[in-house]
Amino acid sequence: MPIFWECDRCTACCRWPGQVKVTEDEIRRIASHLGLLEADFIQQYLRLSTDRTRLILEDREDGACVFLENGNCRIQPVKPQQCRDFPNLWNFPGFETQCQAKPIHLNPDVWRERVREATGRELP
């Protein structure tokens, strides 16, 4: 049985270092959500990835996401797909030691529906 990880918004995933990639569509949506021109959003909140192939969200000095404020995601309704997909469609060994998502064993059909609701992705 697949495991669905039910997020309780502990924000652990927002506080560890990493590269959160953003698409052009995500840039448009986030900039609009923040009431910024796309060019201003790019200048203020994005940087070039280490491999220099894409734009990623800026981190704070401690590695936390620039949009984590007072324990909440400032861009929650329009957060990048990469953020929505964690931890159900991608994760890494040991993520459970910091992430407080609850593991729920589900039959495959219910798992697909729960993942679709959590991520907005249609799965086969």
Buried (B, 14 or more C-beta within 10 A) or exposed (E): EBBBBBBEEEBBBBBBEBEBBBEEEBBBBBBEBBEBEEEEBBEEBBBEEEEEEEBBBEBEEEEBBBBBEEEEBBBEEBBBBBBBBBBBBEBEEEBEEEBEBEEBEBEEEBBBEBBEEBBEBEEE
